[in-house]
């Protein structure tokens, strides 16, 4: 386990979050062609949401990774969607993502969140990774999409 500090996400580190996001999601398993400018906008929009919550993991004064999402109230209670969990590739495979996820889930439980959701790749290592935290494939709902022409 790596030694670091967990803090709340802050707009002061927006550029670093964008850098991490672009680097992490441009590589395996996603291979999405993110550039830093768009990644900064993506993270900024989440951070500016009135219901955002996120944590950063800092090593020697440098943000190594972050988890960020938003909550929404439904008739059965407030749920949280994990939008992003990203670790700089230079810091990957040190347990940082697991530490962030465990702390975030613990914090959300204390906040009274009744359910946590996320969207991930349906194949590869990620489903098993998230299952290790108790996430399950949904049987009652499906993700649907429409490309706008």
SELO-719993 format. One line per 10 residues: for each residue x, y, z of N, C-alpha, C. Coordinates in steps of 0.05 Angstrom, whole numbers, plus 32768, in hexadecimal, padded with zeros to 4 digits. Atoms other than C-alpha are relative to their C-alpha. Layout:
BEGIN
X/Y/Z/X/Y/Z/X/Y/Z | ...
This chain:
BEGIN
8011/7FE8/8000/8000/8000/8000/8012/8019/8000 | 7FF1/7FE7/8003/8019/8045/7FEE/7FF8/8014/8015 | 8006/7FEC/7FEC/801E/807D/8020/7FF7/801A/7FF2 | 800B/7FE7/800C/7FF3/80B9/800F/7FEB/800C/8012 | 8015/7FF2/7FF2/7FBE/80E9/8026/7FE7/8002/7FEF | 8019/7FFE/800E/7F75/80E8/8014/7FF3/801A/8008 | 800D/7FE6/7FFB/7F53/812C/800D/7FE8/8003/7FEE | 8016/7FFA/8011/7F13/8147/7FF0/800B/800D/7FE6 | 7FF9/7FF4/801A/7F18/8159/7FA6/7FFB/801E/8002 | 8001/7FE3/8000/7F22/81A3/7F9A/8004/800B/7FE4
7FFB/7FF4/801A/7F1C/81D0/7F5D/801C/800A/7FFC | 7FE4/7FF8/8003/7F63/81E6/7F6C/8011/7FEC/7FF1 | 7FF1/8015/800D/7F7B/81A4/7F50/7FF3/7FF6/7FE6 | 800F/8007/8018/7F4E/81A4/7F13/8013/7FF8/7FE8 | 7FEE/8006/8016/7F88/81A5/7EE1/800D/7FE5/8004 | 7FF3/801A/7FFB/7FAA/816A/7F03/7FEC/7FE9/7FFC | 8015/8015/8004/7F68/8142/7F04/7FFD/7FFB/7FE2 | 8003/8004/801D/7F61/814F/7EB9/8018/7FF1/7FF4 | 7FE8/800E/800A/7FA9/8138/7EAD/7FFE/7FE3/8007 | 8003/801C/7FF8/7F9D/80F9/7ED5/7FEB/7FF2/7FF0
8017/800C/800F/7F5A/80EB/7EB3/8008/7FFA/7FE4 | 7FF8/8004/801C/7F76/80F4/7E6D/8014/7FE9/7FFD | 7FEC/8015/8001/7FB2/80C8/7E7B/7FF4/7FE4/8006 | 800B/801A/7FF7/7F8B/8091/7E9F/7FEC/7FF5/7FEC | 8015/800A/8012/7F50/808C/7E6F/8009/7FFD/7FE3 | 7FF5/8004/801B/7F7B/8090/7E31/800F/7FE5/7FFE | 7FF3/801A/8000/7F9D/804F/7E46/7FED/7FE9/8005 | 8010/8018/7FFB/7F86/8009/7E55/7FF0/8003/8019 | 800E/8010/8014/7F50/7FF1/7E5C/7FEF/8011/7FEE | 8013/7FEF/800F/7F2A/802D/7E3F/800A/8007/7FE5
7FF5/7FF7/8019/7F58/8047/7E09/7FF0/8016/7FF3 | 800F/7FEA/800A/7F2D/8085/7E02/8013/8017/7FF9 | 7FED/7FEB/8008/7F4E/80BF/7DDD/7FFB/801B/800E | 8004/7FE7/7FF0/7F48/80F3/7E15/8018/8012/7FFD | 7FEB/7FEC/7FFD/7F6F/8133/7E12/7FFC/800F/801A | 8002/7FF4/7FE5/7F7E/815A/7E51/7FEC/8017/8001 | 8013/7FEA/8000/7F55/8197/7E3D/7FE3/7FF7/8004 | 801B/800B/7FFD/7F15/816E/7E35/7FFD/7FF3/801B | 8002/800D/7FE6/7F25/8146/7E74/7FFC/8014/8016 | 8003/7FEB/7FEB/7F2B/8186/7E9D/7FE3/800A/7FFF
801C/7FF8/8002/7EE7/819C/7E83/7FED/7FEB/800C | 8010/8016/7FF5/7EC9/8158/7E94/8000/8000/801E | 7FFE/8001/7FE3/7EE3/8159/7EDB/7FF5/801A/800C | 800A/7FE7/7FF7/7ED2/81A3/7EE4/7FE1/8000/8002 | 801E/8001/8000/7E89/8196/7ED1/7FF6/7FEF/8018 | 8008/8010/7FE9/7E85/815F/7F06/8005/800E/801A | 7FFA/7FF2/7FE7/7EA7/8188/7F3C/7FED/8017/8005 | 8012/7FEA/7FFD/7E78/81C2/7F2F/7FE3/7FF8/8005 | 801B/800A/7FF9/7E3B/8196/7F38/7FFA/8005/801D | 8007/7FFA/7FE5/7E16/81A9/7F76/8001/7FE7/8012
8001/8019/7FF1/7E16/8160/7F8C/8019/7FEF/7FFC | 7FE8/800F/8005/7E5E/814C/7F7C/800E/7FF9/801A | 7FF0/8009/7FE9/7E8B/8127/7FAD/8018/7FF1/7FF4 | 7FE8/800E/800A/7ED2/8110/7FA1/8017/8002/8013 | 7FE8/8002/7FF0/7F13/80FD/7FC1/8018/7FFE/7FEE | 7FE7/8002/800E/7F5A/8104/7FAA/8015/7FF2/8012 | 7FEB/800E/7FF2/7F97/80DB/7FBD/801A/800E/7FF9 | 7FE8/7FEF/8004/7FD6/8104/7FC7/8019/7FF2/800B | 7FE6/800B/7FF8/801D/80EA/7FCA/8015/8015/7FFD | 7FEA/7FEB/8001/8056/811A/7FDB/7FF6/8019/7FF3
800B/7FE7/8009/8029/8155/7FCC/7FF5/8000/7FE3 | 800A/8003/801B/8014/813B/7F87/7FE8/7FEE/7FFF | 8018/8011/8003/7FCE/8121/7F76/8007/7FE9/7FEE | 7FFA/8019/800F/7FD7/80D9/7F60/7FE7/7FF4/7FF4 | 8019/800B/800A/7F8E/80C8/7F55/7FE8/800D/800E | 8018/7FF5/7FF4/7F46/80DB/7F64/7FE8/7FEF/7FF9 | 801A/800C/8004/7EFF/80C1/7F69/7FEC/8017/8002 | 8012/7FEA/8002/7EC5/80EF/7F57/7FE5/7FF7/7FF6 | 801B/8006/8009/7E7A/80EA/7F50/7FEC/8014/8009 | 8016/7FEE/7FF9/7E37/8109/7F5B/7FE9/7FF0/800C
8017/800E/7FF4/7DF9/80F8/7F84/7FE7/800C/7FF5 | 801B/7FF8/8009/7DB0/80FC/7F72/7FEB/7FF4/8012 | 8016/8009/7FEF/7D71/80F6/7F9B/7FEB/7FF2/7FF0 | 8016/800F/800C/7D3E/80C1/7F88/7FEB/7FFB/8016 | 8016/8005/7FEC/7CFD/80AC/7FAB/8009/7FEE/8016 | 7FF7/8013/7FEB/7D23/8076/7FD1/8019/8009/800E | 7FE9/7FF6/7FF3/7D5D/80A1/7FE6/8015/800B/7FED | 7FEB/7FF4/8011/7D9C/80C3/7FCD/8014/7FEA/7FF7 | 7FED/8012/800B/7DC9/809B/7F9F/8019/8010/7FF6 | 7FE7/7FF4/8009/7E10/80A9/7F87/800A/7FF2/7FE8
7FF4/800D/8018/7E2E/809D/7F43/801E/8008/8000 | 7FE4/7FFC/8003/7E79/8094/7F40/8005/8006/7FE3 | 7FFB/7FF8/801B/7E8A/80BA/7F01/801D/7FFA/7FF8 | 7FE4/8003/8007/7ED6/80B5/7F04/8010/7FF4/8017 | 7FEC/800A/7FEE/7F0A/808C/7F26/8019/7FFD/7FEF | 7FE9/7FFF/8012/7F4E/809B/7F08/801A/8003/8011 | 7FE6/7FFE/7FF3/7F96/8091/7F1E/8014/8004/7FE9 | 7FEB/7FFA/8013/7FD1/80AE/7EF9/800F/7FE6/7FFA | 7FF1/8019/8007/7FF3/8074/7ED3/801A/7FFD/800F | 7FE7/8002/7FF2/8034/8086/7EF6/7FFD/7FF6/801D
8006/8009/7FE5/8012/8073/7F38/7FEE/7FE8/8002 | 8013/8017/8000/7FE7/8038/7F23/800E/7FE7/800B | 7FF8/801A/7FF5/7FEC/7FF2/7F40/800D/8003/801C | 7FF6/7FFC/7FE5/7FFA/800D/7F86/7FE9/8000/8014 | 8017/8002/7FEE/7FB4/8005/7FA3/7FF2/801B/8004 | 800C/7FE5/7FFC/7FA1/804F/7F9D/7FE2/8000/7FF9 | 801C/8001/8008/7F60/8042/7F77/7FEF/7FF1/8016 | 800E/800F/7FEB/7F4B/800F/7FAC/7FFD/8011/8019 | 8001/7FEF/7FE8/7F5B/803F/7FE5/7FEB/8015/7FFC | 8013/7FEB/8005/7F33/8076/7FC4/7FE3/7FF5/8000
801B/800C/8001/7EF8/8048/7FB6/7FF6/7FF9/801C | 8008/8009/7FE5/7EF6/802B/7FFC/7FF9/8019/8012 | 8005/7FE8/7FF0/7EFA/8070/801D/7FE7/800E/7FF6 | 8017/7FF3/800B/7EC6/808D/7FED/7FE6/7FF1/8008 | 8017/8010/7FF9/7E95/8054/7FFA/7FF9/8003/801E | 8004/7FFD/7FE3/7E9F/805B/8045/7FF4/801C/8005 | 800A/7FE5/7FFD/7E93/80A6/8041/7FE3/8002/7FF7 | 801C/7FFF/800A/7E54/809D/8017/7FEC/7FF2/8012 | 8011/800E/7FED/7E38/806B/8048/7FFA/8012/8018 | 8004/7FED/7FEA/7E42/809E/8080/7FEE/8017/7FF9
8011/7FE9/8009/7E1F/80D3/8056/7FE3/7FF7/7FFC | 801B/800A/8004/7DE2/80A6/8051/7FF8/7FF9/7FE4 | 8006/8008/801C/7DE8/8095/8007/7FF5/7FE4/8001 | 800D/801A/7FFF/7DBA/805A/7FF9/800A/7FED/7FEA | 7FF5/8011/8016/7DDC/8041/7FB9/8015/800E/7FF1 | 7FEA/7FF5/8010/7E1A/804B/7F8F/8000/7FF1/7FE5 | 8000/800B/801B/7E1D/8041/7F44/8019/800A/7FF1 | 7FEB/7FF7/8012/7E53/8045/7F0F/7FFC/7FF2/7FE5 | 8000/800C/801B/7E5B/8036/7EC5/801D/7FF8/7FFA | 7FE5/8009/8007/7E97/800D/7EAF/7FFE/7FEE/7FE8
7FFF/8012/8016/7EAE/7FE1/7E77/7FF3/7FE5/8007 | 800D/8019/7FFA/7E85/7FA1/7E72/8012/7FE8/7FFD | 7FED/8017/8004/7EC1/7F76/7E61/801B/8007/800D | 7FE6/7FFC/7FF6/7F08/7F6F/7E79/8001/7FFF/801F | 7FFB/8002/7FE3/7F22/7F79/7EC0/7FEE/8011/8012 | 800F/7FED/7FEF/7EF5/7FB2/7ED7/7FE7/7FF5/800E | 8017/800A/7FF1/7EB5/7F8C/7EE6/8008/7FF1/8019 | 7FF7/8010/7FE9/7EDA/7F5C/7F15/800C/8013/8015 | 7FF5/7FED/7FED/7EFF/7F97/7F34/7FEA/800D/8011 | 8016/7FF3/7FF1/7EBE/7FBB/7F46/7FF0/7FEC/8010
800E/8015/7FF1/7E9E/7F7A/7F5C/800E/7FFB/801B | 7FF1/8004/7FE7/7ED5/7F76/7F91/7FF7/8014/8015 | 800B/7FED/7FED/7EB4/7FB3/7FB1/7FE3/7FFC/8006 | 801C/8006/7FFB/7E6F/7F94/7FB0/7FED/8009/7FEA | 8011/7FF8/8017/7E56/7FB2/7F6E/7FF7/7FE7/7FF1 | 800B/8016/8010/7E29/7F84/7F45/7FF5/800B/7FE6 | 800D/7FF9/8019/7E10/7F85/7EFE/7FE3/8003/8006 | 801C/7FFB/7FFC/7DCB/7FA3/7EFE/7FEF/7FEE/7FEF | 8013/8010/800F/7D92/7F76/7EEA/7FE6/800F/7FFB | 8019/7FF1/8003/7D59/7FA8/7EF3/8002/8018/7FED
7FFD/7FE9/8011/7D75/7FE2/7ECB/8016/7FFA/7FEB | 7FEB/8003/8014/7D9F/7FE7/7E8C/8009/801C/7FF8 | 7FF6/7FE7/800B/7DC9/801E/7E6E/7FF8/8000/7FE3 | 8008/7FFC/801B/7DAB/8037/7E2E/800D/801A/7FF6 | 7FF4/7FE8/800B/7DC9/806A/7DFF/7FF5/8006/7FE4 | 8009/7FF7/801B/7DB8/8091/7DC0/8015/8014/7FF6 | 7FEE/7FED/800D/7DE9/80B3/7D92/7FEF/8015/7FF2 | 800F/7FEA/800C/7DD0/80F7/7D7D/800C/8005/7FE4 | 7FF6/7FFB/801C/7DD4/8102/7D32/7FFD/801C/7FF9
